[in-house]
Amino acid sequence: MRYELVIFDNDGVLVDSEPISNTVLAGYLTELGHPTSYEESLRDYMGAAVHRVHDLVDERSSQKLPADFDEELHRRTIAAFQAEQLAAVDGVEELLGELVADGVAYCVASSGSHQKIAAGHRNTGLDQWFEEEWIFSSEDVGRGKPAPDLFLHAAERMGVAPERCVVIEDSPLGVEAARAAGMDVYGFTSMMPADRLAGVTGHFSDMSQLPKLLA
């Protein structure tokens, strides 16, 4: 493999959580008086840290979200993960097994909180594949995606130069962040149309296709 480190986004790439998370977010925003459809949530917030939700609501309505918004959103999301029987993305465990067999390092760099990442991994069994020191959150840096900070932080902590890293993403914001970090990025198109992931190194729609792209 021509890369030394594979950096995975989490939601929608490792954990099939985007439908659940965005349904919860859209419903909660609507409940608070900021009508948001599921499709609008995907368009505006998929791949973003929660501060983007605050920023866009403030920009569009000049209103602040409740002080406990982040905590309540997290509570609702975790409850939905458990109720909906959250699953890993098809083929992810096989892919991780191949990386381990080939001796290729990998990690997670997610816009979600450490608590959300941990909950998703516990609920899907992916926690067996990730050491704590391989998990990075937007909480660890000053700016989330589309800024490159999170990916650069992950590369630094893993001891790999950015140009030797490859990012696996499924959102336009994540692709933008990876490119800004000077990394190759492959777009997973299970939920996001390929034309929304402009600037990627390549596209794939099934995890079984990825090893050949990275070789």
Backbone torsions as a table, in degrees:
resi	resn	phi	psi	omega
1	MET	NA	139.4	-174.3
2	ARG	-84.3	0.0	178.6
3	TYR	-112.9	149.1	178.1
4	GLU	-94.6	-19.6	-177.1
5	LEU	-145.5	129.3	173.9
6	VAL	-104.1	120.3	-179.5
7	ILE	-105.3	116.1	-179.0
8	PHE	-97.0	132.9	158.6
9	ASP	-64.3	162.5	-177.0
10	ASN	-102.2	-65.4	-174.8
11	ASP	-69.6	121.3	-179.7
12	GLY	90.0	-16.2	179.3
13	VAL	-108.4	-49.7	175.8
14	LEU	-98.2	-44.7	-176.2
15	VAL	-112.3	130.7	-177.5
16	ASP	-81.1	65.0	-170.1
17	SER	-108.3	-12.7	-174.5
18	GLU	-59.9	-43.7	178.4
19	PRO	-59.1	-42.2	-179.7
20	ILE	-68.5	-49.3	-176.2
21	SER	-61.0	-43.0	-176.9
22	ASN	-76.0	-28.3	172.7
23	THR	-64.7	-44.7	178.6
24	VAL	-63.4	-47.1	-177.8
25	LEU	-62.8	-46.7	-179.8
26	ALA	-60.7	-42.6	-179.9
27	GLY	-65.4	-41.4	-178.6
28	TYR	-68.2	-43.6	178.0
29	LEU	-62.2	-41.9	178.4
30	THR	-62.0	-42.4	178.0
31	GLU	-59.4	-33.9	-178.2
32	LEU	-84.3	2.8	178.0
33	GLY	95.4	16.7	177.9
34	HIS	-121.9	78.7	-173.4
35	PRO	-51.2	123.4	-176.5
36	THR	-141.9	125.3	175.8
37	SER	-85.3	165.0	175.8
38	TYR	-57.9	-43.0	-179.5
39	GLU	-64.5	-38.4	178.2
40	GLU	-68.2	-35.8	176.9
41	SER	-63.1	-44.5	176.8
42	LEU	-60.2	-44.5	-177.0
43	ARG	-63.6	-43.1	-171.1
44	ASP	-93.7	-28.1	-168.7
45	TYR	-124.3	-10.6	-178.4
46	MET	-60.0	125.6	179.6
47	GLY	86.6	-0.9	-175.3
48	ALA	-100.6	155.4	171.0
49	ALA	-75.6	161.1	-173.3
50	VAL	-64.7	-22.5	178.9
51	HIS	-63.0	-25.1	177.2
52	ARG	-66.3	-35.6	177.5
53	VAL	-61.3	-47.3	177.6
54	HIS	-59.1	-45.3	-175.9
55	ASP	-63.6	-45.1	-176.8
56	LEU	-71.2	-38.7	177.7
57	VAL	-63.3	-44.4	178.8
58	ASP	-62.7	-43.3	-178.5
59	GLU	-64.5	-39.3	-174.0
60	ARG	-85.7	-28.9	-174.4
61	SER	-122.1	-8.9	-174.0
62	SER	57.3	29.4	178.0
63	GLN	-121.9	146.7	177.7
64	LYS	-92.6	142.4	172.8
65	LEU	-73.0	157.8	-179.3
66	PRO	-56.8	152.8	-177.9
67	ALA	-61.1	-29.4	-179.0
68	ASP	-97.6	18.6	-176.2
69	PHE	-57.3	-49.5	-177.0
70	ASP	-61.0	-44.6	-179.0
71	GLU	-64.1	-44.0	-178.4
72	GLU	-70.2	-39.1	176.8
73	LEU	-61.3	-42.9	178.1
74	HIS	-61.5	-45.1	-179.3
75	ARG	-59.7	-46.1	-178.8
76	ARG	-66.0	-39.3	-178.1
77	THR	-66.5	-45.5	-179.9
78	ILE	-63.7	-40.3	177.7
79	ALA	-62.0	-39.9	178.7
80	ALA	-68.6	-36.8	176.0
81	PHE	-55.9	-45.6	-177.5
82	GLN	-70.8	-40.7	-177.9
83	ALA	-69.9	-34.3	-175.0
84	GLU	-92.9	3.5	-180.0
85	GLN	54.6	64.6	179.5
86	LEU	-52.1	140.9	-177.7
87	ALA	-128.0	157.7	170.9
88	ALA	-72.9	153.1	174.9
89	VAL	-61.9	139.0	-179.3
90	ASP	-55.0	129.4	175.3
91	GLY	88.8	-5.6	-176.2
92	VAL	-66.0	-44.5	-177.5
93	GLU	-65.8	-36.9	175.5
94	GLU	-63.5	-41.3	178.2
95	LEU	-62.9	-46.4	179.0
96	LEU	-62.0	-37.2	176.5
97	GLY	-61.4	-38.8	177.6
98	GLU	-65.7	-41.3	179.2
99	LEU	-63.3	-42.5	178.0
100	VAL	-62.0	-45.2	-178.9
101	ALA	-62.3	-33.3	-178.9
102	ASP	-87.9	-4.5	179.4
103	GLY	73.5	26.7	-179.1
104	VAL	-95.5	128.3	-179.9
105	ALA	-72.8	149.3	176.4
106	TYR	-148.5	161.8	179.0
107	CYS	-157.6	176.8	177.4
108	VAL	-114.8	136.9	172.4
109	ALA	-133.3	101.2	-169.4
110	SER	-119.8	146.5	172.7
111	SER	-70.8	-19.5	-179.9
112	GLY	-72.1	162.6	178.1
113	SER	-71.5	163.0	176.1
114	HIS	-60.3	-37.2	179.1
115	GLN	-63.7	-42.9	-179.6
116	LYS	-66.3	-43.0	178.4
117	ILE	-60.2	-48.1	-178.2
118	ALA	-61.4	-42.2	179.7
119	ALA	-63.3	-42.8	178.7
120	GLY	-63.5	-40.5	-180.0
121	HIS	-69.9	-39.4	177.5
122	ARG	-63.4	-42.9	-176.2
123	ASN	-70.9	-18.0	-177.3
124	THR	-112.8	-6.3	-177.0
125	GLY	82.9	3.8	179.9
126	LEU	-74.7	-11.2	-179.9
127	ASP	-61.6	-24.5	179.0
128	GLN	-69.6	-15.5	-176.0
129	TRP	-98.0	-7.1	-172.6
130	PHE	-130.4	123.4	169.8
131	GLU	-75.7	153.0	-177.7
132	GLU	-56.5	-36.9	-176.9
133	GLU	-77.0	0.3	175.8
134	TRP	-101.2	8.6	-174.6
135	ILE	-116.8	123.1	-177.0
136	PHE	-126.4	139.7	-176.5
137	SER	-125.2	157.9	174.7
138	SER	-60.2	-19.8	175.3
139	GLU	-62.3	-20.7	-174.8
140	ASP	-83.4	-11.8	-175.2
141	VAL	-129.9	169.2	-177.8
142	GLY	-74.5	-33.4	-176.3
143	ARG	-130.9	134.9	176.3
144	GLY	-85.8	-178.2	176.2
145	LYS	-57.9	139.0	19.3
146	PRO	-89.4	5.5	173.5
147	ALA	-66.0	150.8	-177.1
148	PRO	-81.4	-3.3	-169.7
149	ASP	-53.0	-44.6	-175.1
150	LEU	-65.8	-43.8	-179.9
151	PHE	-67.7	-39.4	178.1
152	LEU	-66.5	-37.9	177.1
153	HIS	-63.0	-44.8	179.8
154	ALA	-61.8	-44.7	179.9
155	ALA	-62.2	-42.9	-179.8
156	GLU	-63.0	-45.9	-178.7
157	ARG	-67.0	-30.1	178.6
158	MET	-86.4	-6.8	175.4
159	GLY	75.4	32.9	-178.5
160	VAL	-126.7	136.0	178.5
161	ALA	-65.6	143.9	-177.7
162	PRO	-52.9	-38.8	-177.5
163	GLU	-70.5	-11.4	177.0
164	ARG	-100.4	7.9	-179.4
165	CYS	-104.9	153.7	171.1
166	VAL	-131.4	139.5	-178.1
167	VAL	-108.4	139.9	175.2
168	ILE	-111.8	115.2	-171.8
169	GLU	-134.0	160.7	177.1
170	ASP	-132.5	10.4	-179.0
171	SER	-131.0	150.1	176.9
172	PRO	-58.6	-38.8	179.5
173	LEU	-63.7	-39.7	178.7
174	GLY	-68.0	-40.4	177.7
175	VAL	-61.9	-44.7	178.9
176	GLU	-59.9	-41.6	180.0
177	ALA	-65.3	-42.7	179.7
178	ALA	-63.2	-43.6	179.1
179	ARG	-64.3	-39.5	178.3
180	ALA	-65.1	-26.6	178.0
181	ALA	-82.2	-3.9	-180.0
182	GLY	77.8	27.8	-177.6
183	MET	-112.1	148.4	168.3
184	ASP	-65.9	150.8	-178.6
185	VAL	-145.6	131.4	176.8
186	TYR	-108.1	133.3	-175.5
187	GLY	-95.9	123.9	177.9
188	PHE	-89.9	120.6	-169.1
189	THR	-105.7	28.5	-180.0
190	SER	-67.2	-31.7	179.1
191	MET	-119.9	-34.4	-175.2
192	MET	-99.6	125.4	178.3
193	PRO	-58.1	146.4	-177.1
194	ALA	-57.1	-34.2	-177.4
195	ASP	-71.8	-10.9	174.8
196	ARG	-87.6	-9.7	-178.0
197	LEU	-108.3	57.7	-177.1
198	ALA	-65.9	140.9	174.6
199	GLY	89.8	4.4	179.2
200	VAL	-73.2	158.9	175.9
201	THR	-70.9	-30.8	178.3
202	GLY	-173.9	165.1	178.2
203	HIS	-113.7	156.8	169.3
204	PHE	-154.3	151.6	-176.4
205	SER	-115.7	-5.7	-178.0
206	ASP	-142.0	135.1	-177.2
207	MET	-58.4	-27.3	-179.9
208	SER	-66.5	-17.8	-179.7
209	GLN	-82.7	-18.0	-170.4
210	LEU	-68.6	-43.1	-177.7
211	PRO	-53.7	-40.2	-179.8
212	LYS	-66.4	-35.1	179.2
213	LEU	-67.9	-31.5	-176.8
214	LEU	-88.8	-11.1	-175.3
215	ALA	-66.7	NA	NA
